[in-house]
C-alpha cells in the first residue's frame, strides 16, 4: 500500500502540470469544464491524503465526488445546453444557486454524451457507474457499506482498488484537459503516462462491494 501511495503521489505531480495547460477557448462552456476538471483532481488528491491518514470511509466517499465532477466536466463541454451552461457558470447568488440545481441528473448526463464525447471516455464512465455507483453512494449517504466497513475495517485490497480507480479517473480527466488545451504538442502525453504509471492504475474492472 505504501508503494501504491507513493506512486500515486508521483502521478499526481505529473498530472498537476497538465492542469496548467490553458484552454484554447475562454468561453463559459470551456472554462466551466476546465474548472470542473480541477475540482475532480482536488477530490483525487484529497482521497489519497485521507487514505494516507487512515480516514478510509471519507476517502472512498470522495471517489464518487471525483467521478461526478469528471462526468459534469465532459457533459458541460460536449452536450450541455446553452441554458445549462449559463446556469452553472453564472455569478453565484441565492437566485443563481437555485437555478443551478435544475440541471440533468448524472445518468441523463451520461446518456447525452453518447455519440458526442470521445467513446473511450464515455465507455470508461459508463463502466465505472455500472460497477461502483451504488456502493459509493452507500458510503456517501451512510449506508450499509459505510457502516460495515467502518466498523469491521477495510481490507487493504479494497483500499488499493479505490486508489487505482481514482488514479484511472485522473488519467481520463487528463486526456480531456489535453483536448481542452488544443495543443498538438501534448498528443501522446497521456498514453505515455498510462504506460509509465501502469502499476498504479486499474488492471481491470471490479465492483467496490467486493473485498
The 8 nearest C-alpha neighbors of each residue, nearest first, counted from 0:
[[1, 3, 2, 4, 159, 155, 158, 5],
 [0, 2, 4, 3, 5, 51, 6, 7],
 [1, 3, 5, 0, 4, 6, 7, 199],
 [2, 4, 0, 6, 1, 5, 7, 199],
 [5, 3, 7, 1, 2, 6, 0, 8],
 [4, 6, 2, 8, 7, 3, 1, 9],
 [5, 7, 9, 3, 8, 4, 2, 10],
 [8, 6, 10, 4, 9, 5, 3, 11],
 [9, 7, 11, 5, 6, 10, 4, 12],
 [8, 10, 6, 12, 11, 7, 5, 13],
 [11, 9, 7, 13, 8, 12, 14, 6],
 [10, 12, 8, 14, 9, 13, 15, 7],
 [13, 11, 9, 15, 10, 14, 8, 16],
 [12, 14, 10, 15, 11, 16, 9, 17],
 [13, 15, 17, 11, 16, 12, 10, 18],
 [16, 14, 18, 12, 17, 13, 11, 19],
 [17, 15, 14, 18, 19, 13, 12, 20],
 [16, 18, 14, 19, 15, 20, 173, 176],
 [19, 17, 15, 16, 20, 14, 176, 37],
 [18, 20, 17, 16, 21, 15, 14, 22],
 [21, 19, 18, 17, 180, 22, 16, 176],
 [20, 22, 180, 19, 23, 18, 179, 24],
 [23, 21, 180, 179, 24, 20, 25, 29],
 [22, 24, 180, 181, 179, 21, 25, 182],
 [25, 23, 22, 26, 29, 30, 179, 180],
 [24, 26, 30, 29, 27, 22, 23, 28],
 [25, 27, 28, 29, 24, 30, 31, 22],
 [28, 26, 30, 29, 31, 88, 25, 84],
 [29, 27, 31, 26, 76, 30, 84, 32],
 [30, 28, 32, 31, 27, 26, 76, 33],
 [29, 31, 33, 27, 32, 28, 25, 26],
 [32, 30, 34, 28, 33, 29, 27, 88],
 [33, 31, 72, 35, 29, 30, 34, 76],
 [32, 34, 30, 36, 31, 35, 29, 37],
 [35, 33, 37, 31, 36, 32, 30, 38],
 [34, 36, 38, 72, 32, 37, 33, 68],
 [37, 35, 39, 33, 34, 38, 72, 69],
 [36, 38, 34, 40, 35, 39, 41, 33],
 [39, 37, 35, 41, 36, 40, 34, 42],
 [40, 38, 65, 36, 68, 42, 37, 41],
 [41, 39, 43, 37, 42, 38, 44, 36],
 [42, 40, 38, 44, 43, 39, 45, 37],
 [41, 43, 45, 39, 65, 40, 44, 61],
 [44, 42, 40, 46, 41, 45, 165, 65],
 [43, 45, 41, 47, 46, 42, 40, 48],
 [44, 46, 42, 48, 47, 43, 41, 49],
 [47, 45, 58, 49, 43, 48, 44, 61],
 [46, 48, 50, 44, 45, 49, 51, 43],
 [47, 49, 51, 45, 50, 46, 44, 52],
 [50, 48, 52, 54, 46, 51, 58, 47],
 [49, 51, 53, 47, 52, 55, 48, 54],
 [50, 52, 48, 49, 53, 47, 4, 54],
 [53, 51, 49, 50, 54, 48, 55, 47],
 [52, 54, 50, 55, 51, 49, 48, 56],
 [55, 53, 49, 50, 52, 57, 56, 58],
 [54, 56, 58, 50, 53, 57, 59, 49],
 [57, 55, 59, 58, 54, 60, 145, 149],
 [56, 58, 60, 55, 59, 54, 61, 49],
 [59, 57, 46, 55, 61, 56, 49, 60],
 [58, 60, 62, 61, 56, 57, 55, 161],
 [61, 59, 139, 57, 138, 62, 58, 63],
 [62, 60, 64, 58, 63, 59, 42, 46],
 [61, 63, 65, 59, 60, 64, 66, 165],
 [62, 64, 66, 61, 65, 60, 135, 67],
 [65, 63, 61, 67, 66, 62, 68, 42],
 [66, 64, 39, 62, 42, 68, 63, 67],
 [65, 67, 63, 69, 64, 68, 62, 70],
 [68, 66, 64, 70, 69, 65, 71, 63],
 [67, 69, 71, 39, 65, 70, 66, 35],
 [70, 68, 66, 72, 67, 71, 39, 36],
 [71, 69, 67, 73, 72, 68, 74, 66],
 [70, 72, 74, 68, 69, 73, 75, 67],
 [73, 71, 32, 69, 35, 75, 70, 74],
 [72, 74, 76, 70, 75, 71, 77, 69],
 [75, 73, 71, 78, 77, 76, 72, 79],
 [76, 74, 79, 72, 73, 71, 77, 32],
 [75, 77, 73, 74, 28, 32, 29, 78],
 [78, 76, 74, 75, 116, 73, 115, 79],
 [77, 79, 74, 75, 112, 76, 111, 80],
 [80, 78, 75, 74, 83, 84, 77, 81],
 [79, 81, 83, 82, 84, 78, 75, 85],
 [80, 82, 84, 83, 85, 79, 28, 86],
 [81, 83, 85, 80, 84, 86, 79, 87],
 [84, 82, 86, 80, 85, 81, 79, 102],
 [85, 83, 81, 87, 82, 86, 28, 88],
 [84, 86, 82, 88, 83, 87, 89, 81],
 [85, 87, 99, 83, 84, 89, 88, 98],
 [88, 86, 99, 84, 85, 89, 83, 31],
 [87, 89, 85, 86, 84, 31, 27, 90],
 [90, 88, 85, 86, 87, 91, 95, 84],
 [89, 91, 92, 88, 95, 87, 96, 86],
 [92, 90, 95, 89, 96, 93, 94, 88],
 [93, 91, 95, 94, 96, 90, 89, 97],
 [92, 94, 96, 95, 97, 91, 98, 90],
 [93, 95, 92, 96, 97, 98, 91, 99],
 [96, 94, 98, 92, 97, 93, 91, 99],
 [95, 97, 99, 93, 94, 98, 92, 91],
 [98, 96, 95, 94, 99, 100, 93, 101],
 [99, 97, 95, 100, 96, 101, 86, 94],
 [100, 98, 86, 96, 87, 101, 97, 95],
 [99, 101, 98, 97, 102, 96, 86, 87],
 [102, 100, 99, 98, 103, 97, 86, 83],
 [101, 103, 100, 83, 99, 104, 86, 98],
 [104, 102, 107, 108, 105, 101, 106, 83],
 [105, 103, 107, 106, 108, 102, 109, 101],
 [104, 106, 108, 107, 109, 103, 67, 70],
 [107, 105, 109, 108, 104, 110, 103, 111],
 [106, 108, 110, 109, 105, 104, 103, 111],
 [109, 107, 105, 111, 106, 110, 74, 103],
 [110, 108, 106, 112, 107, 111, 105, 113],
 [109, 111, 107, 112, 108, 113, 106, 105],
 [110, 112, 108, 109, 113, 107, 78, 74],
 [113, 111, 109, 115, 110, 116, 78, 114],
 [114, 112, 111, 115, 110, 116, 121, 109],
 [113, 115, 116, 112, 118, 117, 111, 121],
 [114, 116, 112, 113, 77, 117, 78, 111],
 [115, 117, 112, 77, 118, 114, 113, 121],
 [118, 116, 119, 120, 121, 115, 114, 113],
 [117, 119, 121, 120, 122, 116, 114, 113],
 [120, 118, 122, 117, 121, 123, 116, 124],
 [119, 121, 123, 118, 122, 117, 124, 171],
 [120, 122, 118, 124, 123, 119, 125, 117],
 [123, 121, 125, 119, 120, 124, 118, 126],
 [122, 124, 126, 120, 121, 125, 127, 119],
 [123, 125, 127, 121, 126, 122, 128, 120],
 [124, 126, 128, 122, 127, 123, 121, 129],
 [127, 125, 129, 123, 128, 124, 122, 130],
 [128, 126, 124, 125, 130, 129, 131, 123],
 [127, 129, 132, 125, 126, 131, 130, 124],
 [130, 128, 126, 127, 131, 125, 132, 133],
 [129, 131, 206, 127, 128, 126, 132, 205],
 [130, 132, 128, 127, 207, 206, 134, 133],
 [133, 131, 128, 135, 134, 136, 130, 129],
 [132, 134, 136, 135, 131, 137, 130, 128],
 [135, 133, 137, 136, 132, 131, 208, 207],
 [136, 134, 138, 132, 137, 133, 63, 131],
 [135, 137, 139, 133, 138, 134, 132, 140],
 [136, 138, 142, 134, 135, 140, 139, 144],
 [139, 137, 145, 135, 60, 136, 141, 140],
 [138, 140, 60, 136, 137, 141, 135, 142],
 [141, 139, 137, 142, 138, 136, 145, 135],
 [140, 142, 145, 138, 139, 137, 146, 143],
 [143, 141, 137, 145, 144, 140, 138, 146],
 [142, 144, 146, 145, 147, 137, 141, 138],
 [145, 143, 147, 146, 142, 137, 138, 148],
 [144, 146, 138, 141, 148, 142, 143, 147],
 [147, 145, 143, 149, 144, 148, 150, 142],
 [146, 148, 144, 150, 149, 145, 151, 143],
 [149, 147, 152, 151, 145, 150, 153, 146],
 [148, 150, 146, 152, 147, 145, 151, 56],
 [149, 151, 147, 148, 152, 146, 145, 153],
 [152, 150, 148, 147, 149, 153, 146, 154],
 [153, 151, 148, 149, 150, 154, 147, 55],
 [152, 154, 148, 155, 157, 158, 151, 149],
 [155, 153, 156, 157, 210, 152, 158, 148],
 [154, 156, 158, 157, 159, 153, 0, 160],
 [155, 157, 159, 154, 158, 160, 210, 153],
 [158, 156, 160, 155, 154, 159, 210, 161],
 [159, 157, 161, 155, 160, 156, 162, 154],
 [158, 160, 156, 162, 157, 161, 163, 155],
 [159, 161, 157, 163, 158, 162, 156, 164],
 [160, 162, 164, 158, 159, 163, 165, 157],
 [163, 161, 165, 159, 164, 160, 158, 166],
 [162, 164, 200, 166, 201, 160, 165, 161],
 [165, 163, 167, 161, 162, 166, 201, 160],
 [166, 164, 162, 168, 167, 163, 43, 161],
 [165, 167, 169, 163, 164, 168, 200, 162],
 [166, 168, 164, 170, 165, 169, 200, 163],
 [167, 169, 171, 165, 170, 166, 172, 164],
 [170, 168, 166, 172, 167, 171, 173, 165],
 [169, 171, 173, 167, 168, 172, 166, 174],
 [172, 170, 168, 174, 173, 169, 167, 175],
 [171, 173, 175, 169, 174, 170, 168, 176],
 [172, 174, 170, 176, 171, 175, 169, 177],
 [175, 173, 171, 177, 172, 176, 189, 170],
 [174, 176, 172, 178, 173, 177, 179, 171],
 [177, 175, 179, 173, 178, 174, 180, 172],
 [176, 178, 180, 174, 175, 179, 173, 185],
 [177, 179, 175, 176, 181, 180, 174, 182],
 [180, 178, 176, 22, 177, 181, 23, 175],
 [179, 181, 22, 23, 177, 182, 178, 21],
 [180, 182, 178, 179, 23, 183, 177, 22],
 [181, 183, 180, 184, 185, 177, 178, 186],
 [184, 182, 185, 186, 181, 177, 180, 178],
 [183, 185, 182, 186, 187, 188, 181, 177],
 [186, 184, 183, 188, 182, 187, 177, 189],
 [187, 185, 188, 183, 184, 189, 182, 177],
 [186, 188, 190, 189, 185, 191, 184, 192],
 [189, 187, 191, 185, 186, 190, 192, 184],
 [190, 188, 192, 191, 187, 174, 193, 173],
 [191, 189, 193, 187, 192, 188, 194, 186],
 [190, 192, 194, 188, 189, 193, 195, 187],
 [193, 191, 189, 195, 194, 190, 196, 188],
 [194, 192, 190, 196, 191, 197, 195, 189],
 [193, 195, 191, 197, 192, 196, 190, 198],
 [196, 194, 192, 193, 197, 191, 198, 190],
 [197, 195, 198, 193, 194, 199, 192, 200],
 [196, 198, 200, 194, 199, 193, 195, 201],
 [197, 199, 196, 200, 195, 3, 6, 201],
 [200, 198, 197, 163, 196, 3, 7, 6],
 [199, 201, 163, 197, 167, 198, 166, 202],
 [202, 200, 163, 203, 164, 167, 199, 204],
 [203, 201, 200, 204, 197, 198, 163, 199],
 [204, 202, 201, 205, 200, 164, 160, 163],
 [205, 203, 206, 201, 202, 130, 126, 127],
 [204, 206, 207, 203, 130, 209, 160, 131],
 [205, 207, 130, 208, 131, 209, 204, 134],
 [208, 206, 209, 131, 134, 205, 157, 130],
 [209, 207, 206, 134, 210, 144, 131, 157],
 [208, 210, 207, 206, 157, 205, 156, 154],
 [209, 157, 154, 156, 208, 207, 153, 155]]
